[in-house]
C-alpha cells in the first residue's frame, strides 16, 4: 500500500491548547483510593499520595485534570470534603453505589495538583444543587480572606487561594441516569444563572456547560442548540463525552471510529456557529472533550453484576472498570488524539477518562506496583511533542468502508510545528489489518536537518495487554524505518501500528 503526506509550513489550523492532553479523576472505583492516594503504601509521601503514580503522571507533562466527577458530582455535597478528615461525613454515592468517606477531598486534590504541576478543573453539582452551592465553593476556593468561606479555607490550613479557573457546571445532564436529570430548558436556564453569579465574583473564570453525553442521545444535537441559546453569553466551553467499544472484535469498524467523531465535532461546531449568528454575538464558544476513552472490556459485566443490584453494604472504592487495553485500543486513542489536533481551532480541552485504575491510563496494585497501560503512550507522545501549531495535512492513501463509516483512510495522521524548538512532529496510525504502508512525505516547504526520534507501537498479538504480571507487553520501541535522504522523508509503516516521527528543522 502506498500513501503520500503533504505538509506546508504556513498551512496551519490553530495553535494547540495544551489542555487537550488532560485527564480525569472521579470518585469511582479505585481511581482515588489505592490509585493516586494510598497513605500506607511504601511509596506514599507525607500527604498519602503515591509517588510512583505521581512520577508516571508528571512524565506525561499532564496539563489539567478534571475532578471529582463525573456522575458522582450530581449527588455530592462539596462541603463534605473539607475540614479535618476525622470530622468528614461518610456518604452513600448514588451514581456508583459506593460508600464515600471523603478522606480525600477538595483541599487534598489541590495539594496533589500543585505537587504534579497540574491545573485543576473542578466540576460542581447542578443535579441536586445550584446557585448557592456554586457561589460558596467559589468563595471558599478563590477569595483571599475576610469572608466566611475564605476564612474557613484558611482555618483548614490553606492560606493562599486555590485560584481554580476552570469550572464544569454539571455533568451529563441530558441523561436519565443522572441524579437531577433536567430538560435542556431547565438546565440551560440554571447554568446561565449560576454562571452569572460566578462572573460577578470573577469575570475571568472559564465556565463549561455540559453538552450531549454522546451523539447517540435522542436529544442530540438539539440539546446543544437549546442550552446554548439560554447560556451562550455566560459560558466559554461546551463539554462533549464519547466512549468507544469493540465487543464484536471488528477491527475495521473500531478503528474507523474517529470518522464519526469528526462528524460529532463538526455538528457541534455548526450548532455553536448557528447560535452565535442567531445572537449576533462576537464571542466564540469552544469544545471541551472532558470525557473520552475506549470503555468495554469490563463495562457490561460489572454494570450487570454490581451496579444493577440492590446492596445492603455499600463498599468503599471497590475495583470497577479496570480495563486492560490492547493494541487496537492504543491505535484508537492515537486516532482520537489526531482528531483533536486536527480540530484544534475548536477543541481546546480534552480529558482522557480516566487517569488511574478506572478505564485507566495507569494501573496500580494495592501495596504494590504501578504501570502504564498501552493507551498511556499515545497520550505521552502527543502531550510532550504535540505542542505548537497543528498543520493542515493532505493525506493521499487508499480508503475502506466499515459498518459505521465510509471513505475511511487507512492512514490517519496529524502533525505539529513547534516554532520555539524548531521541530515538527508527526503522529501516524496505520489502520490496515493486512498491509504495511509505504509513505512518502512532501516536505519541500521545510528544511529538515535530521530525524530527532522515531518510535513505534505495535505487536503481533493485537489483543495482548499490559498487566501486573506483564506490565511491559506493549510499549514504544525505537525504530529506524523512517529514512531522510536529501530532505526526502519516507517510511514503511507496519500494519496496525502507531508511529511517532520527530524532525529537527534548519
N, C-alpha and C positions, 0 to 999 in steps of 0.2 A: 504494500500500500504506500502511495506517495502523497505528500502534503507540502504546502508552502505557507509560511507565515511571514507577513509583511508588517514591519513596524516603521513608523515615521516619527522622528523626534518631536516635531511640532504638532502632531495629531494626538492631543491628549484629551481625556474625558473629564478629569477633575483631579484636584489634589485630594488624596485619600485621607479621610478622618481616621486616625489610628484606632479609634474606639470601635471600628468594625471587627477588631480582633479581640473582643471582650468575651466574658463568660458569665456564669450564673450559678449562684448558690442558694438553695432553698432548704428550709427545714423539712426535709423529705428523706426518708431512709437514713443512710449513714453519710450524707453529704457533709453535715456539720460535725456531729458526734461520731468519732472514730475516723472522720475524714480530715478536716483541717484542724479539729480540736480534739485532743486526747491527752488530758493532763498527766495520766500515769504512764504514757508511752516513754520508752527510753530516750527518744529524741525530742520530747516536749520541752519547750522553753518555759520561762517564768510565768508566761500567760496561759500555758496549756496548749499552745499552738505547735503542731508537728513541724519540726524544722526540715525534715526530709521532704514533706509535701510542699512547704514554702519554697524550697530550692527548685523543685520541678516547676512551680508556678512562676518564680522570678526568672527562670530560664526562658520562659515564654515571652518575657517582657510584657506581661499582661497589662493592658491599659485601663480596663474597667471591669467591675463585677457587679452584677445586679443581685439584690438581696432584699428581704428574706423570702420572697416568693414572687410569682407562682400562686397556684390555687390556695396555698397556705395563708396568704395575707387576708383573704376575704372574710375570715372569722377571727382575725388576730388583733389583739389589743396591744399596741406598741408599748404602752406603759408597763405591761407585764415583764418587759425585757430590760428594764433599767433598775438601778439601785443595787443594794447589797444582794449578792447571789442567794444567800441563805433566806432572804425575805421574799424572793420572787415566787409567784404562784405557779403551781403545776396546772396546766390546762389540757383539755382534750381538743386535738386538731381534727376538725370535721372533714377536711379535704383528704387526708391520708390515714385517718383512723389510728392516730398515734398519740402518745402521751408526751406532751412537751413540758419540760422542766424549766425552760427559759434560762438555763445555766449559761448558755451562750446567747448574748443579746446584742442590742444596738451598739453599745459602747465597746464591747469586745470586737464586733465587726470593724468598727472604725480603727481600733488599735491594730487589728490584723491588716487592714488596708494600708495603714501607714508603714507597717513593717515590710510589706510586699510592694510598696510604691504603686498602689492601685487606687484609681479614682472611684469612689463609691457611687453606685446608682441605687437609690432606695425606693422601694415600692410601698405605697400606702394603701390602706384598706378603704375601698369605696363600695364594698359589698354590704357590710353591716354598719359602716360609719360614714363620716362625711366631713363637712367644713371644720367643725370644732377640733376634731382629732388631727386633721391636716395642719391647721394653723398652730396647734400646740406642739406637735412634734417638730415643726419648722422652727419655732421659737426655742425649743429645747436644744436643737442641733446647731443652729446658726446664729443666735443672738449672743453678743459678747457677755453681758451681765446686766444686773439691775432689774430683772423681771423674774416672775415666779419660776417659769420653766428654765430659763437660762441659769438662774442661781441654783436650781435643783441639779442641773448638769454639773456645775462647779462643785456642789456638795458631793456628787458621785465621783469626784476625782478628775474631772476633765475641765480645767480652767479655760483652755483655748476652745473656741467654737469648732465644731466638726466641719462646717462650711461645705455641706453637701449641695452640689449644684444641680444634679440630675435627679428628677423625681418621676417615678411611674405612678400615674393616677389610676389605680385599679388594675385588675388583671382579668383578661378573657371574659369580659362582662357580657359578651354575646352568647355565652354557653349556658345551657340549662343546668349543667353540673356545678356551676359556680354558686357558692353561697351569696345570696343577694343579687342573683341574676336580674338584669334590667333590660328594658327595651332601649332601642337606640335613642329615643327621645328622652327617656328618664336619665340615661347615662350621659348623653351629650350635655344636657342642662346641668347635671350635677358637676361634671368636670369643669364646665365653664365657670360656675360659681366658686368651686374650690380653687381653680386657677386664679380667679380674680383676687381672692383673699390672699393667696400666696404671693401674687405680684405686688400687692400693697406692702408686703414686707420687703421683697427684693425683686425688682423688675428684671434682674439678670439671670434668674433661675431658668433652667432648661426643663420644660414640662412635657410629659409624654402621655398621650391618650392611647387607650387600648383599642386597636383595630380588630379585624377578624382573627379568630383563633386559627383558622386556616381557610383556604379558598373553597373548600367543600361545604362550608357553612351555608345553610339555606338563605341567610340574610345577606351574604356577601354578593356584590360589593355595595349594596345599598346601605349597609351598616356604616361603611366608611363615609359615604356621602352625608348621611343624616347627622352622625356625631360631629363631623367637621363643620356642617352648616351651623351647629349650635356653638362650636368652640374654636373656630378657626383663628380668631384674633387673640385667643388667650393661651394657646399651646404652641409647641415648637416641633414635635415629632408625633408620628402615628406609629404604634407598635404593631408588628405582624409576627405571627408564630407559624412554624412549619416543622413537622416531623415526618420522616420517611420510613417506609417499611419494605422488607423483601421476604415476606413469608413464603412466596412461591419459588424463591431462588431463581428468579427471572432476571438474569444479568442485563440483558438488553434494555428491558423496561426500567430497572432500578437505576442504571447509570445514565438514563435519559432524563432523570428527574429534574435536572437543572433547567430543562426547556420549559415545562410548566411553571417552574419557579420564576423564570424570566417573565412569563406572561402575568404571573401574580404581581410582581413588582411593577410591570408596565401598566396594568389595570389600576392599581392603587395610585400610581403616579398620575395617571389620567384623571382619576377621581379627584385627587388633590388639585390639579390644574383646573378642573371644572368648577370646584367650589371657590378657588382663588379668583377665577374670572367672574363668577356669579356675584361675589362680594366686592369686586373691583379692588382687590387687595394687592399690595405690593409685597406682602410677606410671603416667604416660601416655607412651607411645611415639608419636612423630610421624613424618611422612613427609619425606624429603629427595629431591626430584626432581633428582638431581645429574647427569643427562644427559638432554637433550631438545632437539629441533630437527627441522625438515624435513631430510631427507638422501636424495636420489635423483638429482640432476642428473648426478653423475659416479660414483655408487656402484657400480652393476653393471659398468660398463665398466672401471673401474680395478681392481675386485676380480678380474675375469676376466683382464685384460691384465697385471696385475702381481703381485698377492698370491698367485694360484693357480699361479704359475710357480716353478720352481727357478732360483735365481740363483747365479751364480758370484762376482759382485761386488756386494755389498750397498751401495747408495748411502747417503750422508748426506743426510737431510732432503730427499727428492725431493718434488716437488709432488704431493700426494694430496688428493682430495676437496675441491677448491677450487670449490665450488658458487657460482654467481651467481644470486641469488634474485630472484623476480618479485613482482608484486602479490599473487598468490594466497598465496605463502609468507608475505608480510607479514601478510595477514589471518589466516592460520592461527596465526602467532605471537601476534597480538593476542588470538585466542580462547583460546589456551593460557594466556597471562598472566591473562586474565579468569577462567579456571577456577581458577588458583592463588589469585587474590584472593578469589574466592567460596568457596574452601575453606581460607581462612587459619587456621581453627581447628585444622587437622590438617597442612596443607602449610606447613612452616616454613622450608625451604631449597630453592632451585632453582638449577640451574646450566645456562644455555644452552650447549650444546656445538656448536662451540667458539667461542673468543673471536676468534682471528686465523687467517686463511688456510684452516683446515680447517673445512668446513661453517661458514663464518665470519660473525660479525657485522661484522668488519673485515678488509679485504683489503689486501695490500701488493705492491709491485713491488720486487724486489731492486735496491738502489741508487736506487730511485725513490719514487713517491708511495704514500700510503696513503689509503684512503677507506672510508666506511661502506657496507655492504650494506643493502638495503631493510629487512631484519629488524632492523637496529640500532635503528630509530626507535621501534617499539612498546616495546622494552625501555627505551629512553631515556625516553620519556614515563612509563611505569609506574614506573621507578626514581626519577625526580625527583618525580613528583606522586602516586604510589601508596603513600605512607607515612602511616600513621594507622590508622583503624578502617574495615574493609570493611563496606559497607552491604548489608543484605539487600533486594535489589531485587525488585519484582514487574514482570515484563516481559510485557505482553499484545501479541501480534502473530501474524500468520499463520505456519503451520508447513509443513514439507515432509518427505518421506521420501527417504532415499538408500539405496544398497546396503549401507551399514554402520550406519545409524541411522534410527530413526523419530522422529516428533514433534520435528523439528529447528526451532527458532525462527529465522526469518530475521534477527532482531535479537539479537545477542549483546552483553551489557553487564556492566560492573562499575562500582562507584563507591566512592570512598574519602573519608572525612571526616577532615580534619586539624584537630583542635581547637586546636592551638597556633597555627596560622596562620589559623584561622577560614576555611577553604576546603573546598570539596568538588570532586572531580574525577570526571568520567565518561569511561569508555573504551568506545567503541561500535563494533561491526563490523556492517555490512550484508552479509549473505551472498548476497543475491539477485543472480543474473546479469542480471536483466532490469528490475527495478523499483527506483526510488527509494522511500524510505520517509519519510512524514511522521510525526514522533514528537512527541507531547505529553507533557510531564513533569508529574507531580503532586508538587509540592514545597511543599504547604501547611504542612508542619511546619518548613520552612526559610524564613528571611527573607533573600532574596538581594539583595545590594547591587548587584552588577554582574558582567558577564562579564569575567574577567581575560584569558582567551585562548581561542581556538578554532582548532584546526588539523586538517587533513585529509590523508590519504594515499590517493591513487587515481591511476589512469592509464587512458587509453582502450585502450592496448596492455597487456593483462594479463600478457603474457609478456616484456615488456621488463625488463632488469636493469641494475644499476649495474656498469659495467665500467671498466677502466683508461682506456679511450678516452672513456667517457661516465659518469663517476663520480656524476653527479647526476641521472640519468634518473628516479629515484624518490626523492623527498624530501618532507617535510611542507610544506604550504602554509598560510599564514594564510587564514582564510575568514571570511565573515560570514553563513553560513547559519543560525546559531543566533540566535534572537531572544528577548529578555527584555522583556515588557510587563506591568507591574503584577504582578510576581512570577510571571508565567506564562511558562514556558520552552518553546520549541518549536524544531524544526529539520526540514529536509527533507534527509535524508542520501542521497547518491547511491548507486547500485548498486555493489557490490564496492568498498567503501571503509572506511577506519578513521578515526574521528573522536574527538578529544580535546576535552573541554569543561572549563574551569576556572572556578569560580564563587567570588566573594567574598561572605561572609555578613556580615550586620549583627550 
